[in-house]
Amino acid sequence: MMSSAQIYKTLETPCEGQYKEKGSRFLAFGFPASSEECIRELLGTLKKKFFDARHICYAYRLGPEGEIQRANDSGEPFSTAGKPILGQLLSFDLTNVLMVVVRYFGGIKLGTGGLIQAYKSAARDALEHAVIIEKKVLETLDLQFTYEQTDQVMRAVQNTGAQIVEQTYTDGPLPCRLTVRVPPTERQTLLSAVNP
């Protein structure tokens, strides 16, 4: 059985939600995201799409244990937008996720408490409509071995549940090269198959 550190929860597909308060509309969009580069691209796309919105606030968590987390208020008063959005990602125990809430101002100020509740509610609505999945933590290994070791290595790959990313053959003393994604607990098993 895997420990909780070897499994994390994330979104399977993008999700949407919304919240309305005193004429303001809060549109929430959740995305699976694996890197800060991916997040920058998603934010750029949303900023172009919602160029007329007053605020585009967001939060994200990255890494199997949410080691990287950020929140952005996008001009709203300090900690009234990004922090409540991040709070929902934490509440749902999600990582490798970007949550964006776009606000269209309705003409009536909501106050600090109202803003916190609105951003929190919009993010929660999106996550309540999301497909949340569990994923295994995997690390990438590059294995090099001889032709004679191929059966042994492939058996170890199958037994450990490793995923083959790339398989190549070259000239030289170790002509077979295999790039795999493997659970950290199975790393040594694979390395032992290559270096008995």
ABEGO torsion letter per residue (X at the ends): XBBAAABBBBBABBBBBBBBBGGBBBBBBBBBBABAAAAAAAAAAAAAAAAABABBBBBBBBEAAGABBBBBAGGBBBGAAAAAAAAAAAAAGBBGBBBBBBBBBAGBBAEAAAAAAAAAAAAAAAAAABBBBBBBBBBBBBBBBBAAAAAAAAAAAAAAGBBBABBBBBBEABABBBBBBBBAAAAAAAAAAABX
